[in-house]
């Protein structure tokens, strides 16, 4: 594959994001609608796909005490800057939060399930006495496919069925072998986005280790290392830093992260286990950057087949990428990197997604642990064989099986999870 094409993939798929991308996407849609409403709003209808509902229902919003799909819509309408895309909620104030809550108290915002087959679908209809604006986001979190004002199309476009920002034909030709060759030869200056992902994502990881966010998964691991209950090794280092980043992000930290394929939590899970292991091994800066770049690209490669939203947890794919990056840090060549990915596929496949929430940090911790374990097995020339489960000898075939399970084998599971989430809790 052409060297520049892989650089282009990184530039498309590594995007700075502030806040969990599902409520942020809802805020982006309402902020966009606000541009076309020039008199007091009389109502905002929010229609979302089931997967968006799962991931936006309970997760924290940056700098805000309030949560929920209706609040995300309200704060986006009141104070969002649509020009900033996934940073639409940057620099929101407490007074603006109060104004958004007033919209909710007036009963102006309604939320319902959209009648759409798409897994990522957001439809906003905002009205005033004289205006009606409709905004649709589909297939990825910033992909506005329709803006309609008073029945007339203001904008109609966007890519349908893309599932990922990069050209699908380009991604189809990508292999782990080509990614590995690229990682070994690319000029370090061309990996500036990867370096930035390390800086941004480590900052939120340290934030989660220092302060109280969510379930404090990462912080608790660190504290138990200090107590002697857990050993201070590669796995616990990876688990602690990565989970802490997720703790902070899921609880609404105002720090931005570098997302991977549309997911900030996935960006954390791709980056921080590799960073933690690199620091534990005292790897030099260049080796760390190359290892993190490998982790990013492996995850992009897998997610290009897996899709953005599934009944399976996307952090599992991040764990697969991280395992390859960790194997690289340990001196692994192509065999060991492919074996690490293979071992991770055979371990974490089946972890379900039941929405974005504080508990996601536990899943990040689990996948980080598995990434280290899988890499260590690979470095000892151990990999799951084709006689086991759905695994193939060819890792690319194993990836295809994993993605087929996520896309085709969990449709009923996805619906059932949504139903269970919407049940009244005792």
N, C-alpha and C positions, 0 to 999 in steps of 0.2 A: 504494500500500500504506500502511496505517496506520502512522504514525510509531512508536507504542509497540510494534507487532508487530516492527519491525526491532530495537528495543532489546531485546526479549525474545529474539530470535534470538542477538544478541551475548551475552546473559547465559547462554544455554543452551550455546553452542558455545565460549566462552572459559573454560577451566577450568585452574586451577593444577595442574601435574603434577610429580612428583618421580621422575625416572628414565624410561627408555623404557617406553611405555605397555603393551607386550605382556608383558614379564616382571612388571611391576607388577600387571597384571590377574591374572596367575597367582598372585602373592603375595596379592592381595586375596581370591581364591577360597579359598586355604588358610588365610588369617587368619580368614576367615568360618567355615570348617569347624572351626577350633580352638575357637571359642566353644561348640561342642556336644560336644567331646571332653574328658572329665573324668578319664581315666586314661591311662597311658603309651601313646603311639601305636604300633601294630604294623605300620602300612603306609599309604602314601599313593600312590594311583594318579592319575596326571595324564594326561588325554586332551585333546589340542588339535587344532584344525583345522590344515591345512597352512600357511595364511598366518600363524597365530600361531607355529607352529614356526619358520618362516623368520625372523620378527622377534624371537624370544626366544632363539634358539639360541646366539648369540655376543655379543650386545650387553652392554655394561657395566651393572652395577647400582649405584646411588648409594652411594658410600662403601665399596664392597666390592671385594676383590681377586678373588673368585670370580665365575664366570659360569655360564650354562646354565639350561635349563628346570628341571632337578631342583633346582638351588640356589635359584632363584627361589621354587619351591614350598616348599623347606625353610625359607628365611629368613622367608617370609610366615607359615608355621606357627609358627615359634619366636618371632618378635618383631613381627609385623605388627599394626597397629591398623586393623581394618576400618572403623572409624568415620571414618577420614580419607580414604577412597576412594583417589584417585590419589596421595595422599601417605601411603599405607599404610606405606611404609618409612622414614618420617622418623625421624631420631635413632637409627638402628640402631648398636649398638656392636660392637667387635671380638670381645668375648666371646660375643655372640649369633651372630656369624658362625661362630665355632668350634663352637658348639652345632649350628648348621645343618649344618656339614660332618660332624659326627658322625652325623647322620641318614643322610647319603649313604654314609658309610663302613660303616654297618650294613646297607646295601642296602635301606632301608625305602621308597625312592621309585622308582617306575617311570614311564616316560614312553612314550606311544604316540600314534599318529594316531587321532583320534576318527572314528567312523562317523557323520558329520554333513555335510549339504550346505552348512552355513553356513560363510562365510569367516572369521567371528570366533566361535569356539566354544571354551570351556574347561570341562572337567568334572573335578571333584576328588572322589575317594572316599577318605575318611580313616577308618581303623579302629583300634579298641583291642580289648581282650579282651571288652568288653561293649557297644561302640558302633560304629555304622556311619553316617557322615555323608556326604551327597552334596551338592555345590554346583555349580551350572551358571551360567556367564556367557555370554551370547549377544548378538550384534549390535552392542553397543558395550562399551567396556572396563570400565564400572562397572554394567552392566545384569545384575544377578543375577535370573535367571528361576526358580530353584528352590533351595530348601534343604530337604533331606530328612534326618530323623534316625530311625534304626532303622525304616525303612520308612514313616514317617509324614511327611506334608508339614508342615514348619514354616512355609515361605513358598513361595508359587507365584504368580508374577506377572511383572512386567516387560513391556516392549514387544517384540514380535516383528517382525522384518524392518524395523526402523526405520533402520538404517544411519547414522543421525545423530540427535542428541538432540532437535532441534527438531521441531515438528509438520510432517510431510511436506506436508500441504495448504497450510500457510503458506508453505513454501519454494517450492512449485510456482508460486506467483504472483509470485515475486521476479524482477526484471529488473535489468540493469546500469543502465538509465536511472533506475529507482526508487532504486537504491542511490546513484547519483551525486547525485540530488536530495536525498536524506536527508543525505548527507555535507555538502552545502553549507549546509543549514539547521539541523541538529541543534545544540542547546545543548552546548557543550563539557563542561559538568559531567556530562552523561549518558554521556560516553565515558570514565568513570573506569576501567572494565576495560581499555580500549584503552591508556590511560595506564599502567596497571599492567603490561600486557604489554610495553610499551616498557622500563619500569624493570627488570623481571625478566629479560627476554630479553637486554637489553643487558649486564646483569651477567654472565650466563653467556658472552656473546660476549667480553667483556673478560677473563674468566677463561681462556678458551681462547687468547686472544692473549698472555697473560702466562705461563701455565704449560704444561707438556708433557702433552698428552692425545692419545691415538690416533695418527693419522697426522700430526698437527700441520699440517693443510692451511691453515687460516687464518693461523696463525703463520708458516708458510713463505712465504705470499704477502706478508705484511707485511715479512718479512726481505728478500725479493727486491725489494720496492719500495725499501727502504733501500739495497740494493746497486746500484740503478739498472737492474736487469734487467727490472723491470716499471715502468710509469708509475704515478704517483700520481693516478688519475682516478676518475670515478664508478664504473666497473665494478669496478676492483680494490678500492676501498673497500668496495663491497657484497659482493664475493666474500670478502674477508678476514674481515670481522666476522661474516657469516652462517656461513661455514664453521667459524670458531673456536667459535661457539656449538654447532654440531653436533659438532665434535671433542670438546668437553668433555662434552656430554650422552651421546654414544655410548660414551664411555670411563668413565662412571659418576660424573660430578661430582655432589656432594651439593646443588648449587644447584637450586632449583625453576624451572620455566619456565611460561609461559602457553601451554597447548596450544590448537590450533585444530582443531575437528572431531575430537577424540580423539587427536591426534598432537602430541607435544611438538616433534619435529623439524620438523614442518610449521609449528608456531607460530613457531619460530625463523626458518624460511625465508620466512614471510609478513611478519615484523616487521623483522628486522635489515637486509635490503637497503634497505628504505625509510628506516630510521633512518640508515644510513650515508650514503645519498645526501642526505637532508635536512641532515645535519651538514656534508657537503661543500659543499652549496649555501648553507649558513648560513641555512636556513629558520627562521622563528620557531616557537615551541613549538606554537601552535595549528595552524599549517599541517601540521606533522609529525604531530600526533595525528590530524587529519582524514585525512591520506594513509594512515597505518597502519590507521585504521578502514576506509577504502576497501579496502585490501589484504585485511584480515580478511574483510570481507563478500563481496568478489568470490570469494575462495577458498571460503567457506562455500557460496555460490551454486553454484559449480562442483562442489564435493564432494557437495552434496545429490543430484546426478545421478550422480556418479562412484562413490559408495560408499566405505566406510572402508578396505577392503583389496582390492587388485587385483594383477594381474600387472604393472601399470604403476606406476611410482614416484609416490607421492602428492606429492612435492616439486615435480613438474611443475605440479600445480594451484596450489601455493603460488607458483611462479614467475609464473603467469598473474596471480594476485592482486597480487603485488609489482610487476609491470609496470604495472598500472593505477595503483597508488599512486605509483610513480615518475613516470608521465606527469602525474599531478595536481600533484606537486611542481614539475614543469617548466612549469606553467601550462596544462596540457591541459584541454580541455573534454570533453564526452561523446564526440565523434568520436575524439579522440586516445586516450582511455581504452579505448574499444572496439577501436580499431586496435592498441593495445599488447597487449591480451589476444589478439586474433586472430593477431598476429605470433608471440607466444609459443606458441600452440597449434600453429602451423605449423612450429615449430622443435623443441621438446622432446618432442612426442608420440612414444611408442615407447621411451622410457627405461624399462627393466624394473626391477622390485623383486626383488632377490635377498637380501632379509632386512636386518634392522637390524644395523649393524656400524660399524666405524671408517670404512670407505669411503663411508658415506652423506654424510660431509662433502664429498667430492669432487662428489657429485651436487648438494648444496646450493650449492656454489661455481659449478658449471656453470649451474644454473637462475638464480642471482643475476646472473651475467654476461648471460645471455639476457634477463632482465627489463629490464636497463638498455638493452641493444641494441634490444630491441623498442620500448621507450618512446621512444628517440631517433629511431628510424625513424618512429614514429607522429607525433612532433612535427614531422617533415618531410613530413607528409601521405602517408606511405608505409604501405600495409598489403597483406598477402597477399590476392590476388584469388580469386574463386570458381573460376577456371580451374585453380587449383593444388591438386592432391591432393584431400583430402576437405573442404577449406575452402569455406564458404558466404559470400556477401556479408553475410548477417545473422550477427553474432557469436554470437547465442543458438543458432542452428542449428549453428555450428561447435563450440560447447561440447557440444551434444547428440551430435554425431558423435564427438568426442573421448571422451565418456563411454560411448557405445555400444561403441567400440573397447575401452575398458578393461574393461567389464562382460561383453560378449558375445564379443569377438574374441580374447580371450587365455586362455580356459579351458584349452586344451591347453598353451599356453605356461606357465601357472602350474604345472601338474602336472610339466612337464618341468624347470622351474627347481628345484622341490622335489626331484626325483629327482637332479639334478646336485649339489645342495647336500648330499644325504645320501650321495653316493658317498665311498668311502675316498679321502682325499687323499694323493698321492704327495709 
